[in-house]
Each structure stands twice: as C-alpha cells, then as structure tokens.
C-alpha cells in the first residue's frame, strides 16, 4: 500500500540536498493526493522572488509540460517503492537540468 501525502509540507533546509543551488528561504507544498491524482501547490521564496506554482499530475502517467518563470519544464510523478518522486526536467543555457522532489 502506498502512503498518502495529502497535507501541508514545509521545507526543513538542513534536511534537504540542493546540490550546487542555494536553498530557498521558504518553500511550502500544499498537496491533495488521491492516487493516482496529485495536485501540488508550491510557494517558494528565493533570490528570484516569491512564486506560487500549481501542478496537476497523474502518478505513473507521462510527463506534462508546464511553464515556470517563463521557461518550459517537463514534470512527472512516479513511485519508487513507497517513495513518491516528482521529477522536473528543463534546459538552462543549453544544458539539461533535472530536479527530483522526494
């Protein structure tokens, strides 16, 4: 049985890995999860400003194209055993970038 992630999730900066990117000052995800449907509203404050993004996904479905800050991104959600992964792929300055939320 897969867990249900419905709820309000607040980033704990010291427990997250951002690689070479600086962590945001604030990130809050409001999640409505009725498997396989997943709605994520993210509010994030960082050096680029304060932004709210809505994502409607089907877990295990194909990637969806969305626009964030004027850039096209492909996003998909899938299970790795009991871990829910939301993967965002984009291109920045001609280089592929992939971000995973777990």
N, C-alpha and C positions, 0 to 999 in steps of 0.2 A: 504494500500500500504506500502510495506517495504522500508526503506531507502536504498540508495546505498552507500557503504563505499569505493568506488574507491578513491585512493589518497595516500598521504604520511602522516603518523601519527607518531608524535613524543611524547614520554613519558614525562609527567609532573609529576615528582617524588612526589611532595607534594599532588597531587590529586589522587594518586593510593595507594591501600592497598596491601602490600606484606606479611601480617601476620608476621610470625616469620623470614622470609627471608629478607636479606638486599636488598634494591632496586639496580638495575643495574645502573652503571654510565651513560650508554647510551642505549636507545632502540628506534629503528626506524622501523616501519612497512610500507612496500610498498604493497598496496592492489589493486588487479584487481578483481572487483566484477561484475559478470554478472549472476544474480540469475538464477539457483541455484548454479552456479560455483563460486568458491572463490579461488584465488591464493594469498597467503601471503608470502612475503619475509621479514624475520625479521633479523635485525642486532642488536646484543646485546653485550655490553662490561660490564663485571663484574669481580669478583675476579677469575673466572675460565678462563678468557681470552676474546678474541674477536671472535665471531662466527656469521655466516650467515646461516639461515635455510630457506628452501623453503618448503611450504606446499600447495598441490593442493587438495582441498576439494569440496565435494558436500554438500550444506546446506540441512540438513534433511536426508542425507544419513547415512550409517553406519560408524562406526569408522574405520580409516585407521592406519596401523602400520607404524611407521617411526623410524629411528634411529637418536638420538641426543647425541653427545658426547659419542658414543659407547653404549648407553643404548636404549632399545626398549621402545617406547611410543605408546599409542593409542590416536588418536586425532579425534575429530568430531566437526562439526559446526551445530548449530540449532538456530531457532528463539524462543525467549520468548517474544511474542507480537512484539514490534518493536525493541527489544534488540537482537543484534546478539551475540551469545555466542560461543566461541571456547574453548572446554574443552580438556585438555591433562591429561591423566592418565598414571601412571607409578608405579614402585615398587622401593623403595630405602631402602637398608638394611633390606629387608624382610617386609617393611611396605608400604601400599598403599598410593600413593600421587596423589592428583587431583588439577590441576590448571585451573582456569577459566579466560579467557580474555573476557571482555565485552566492 
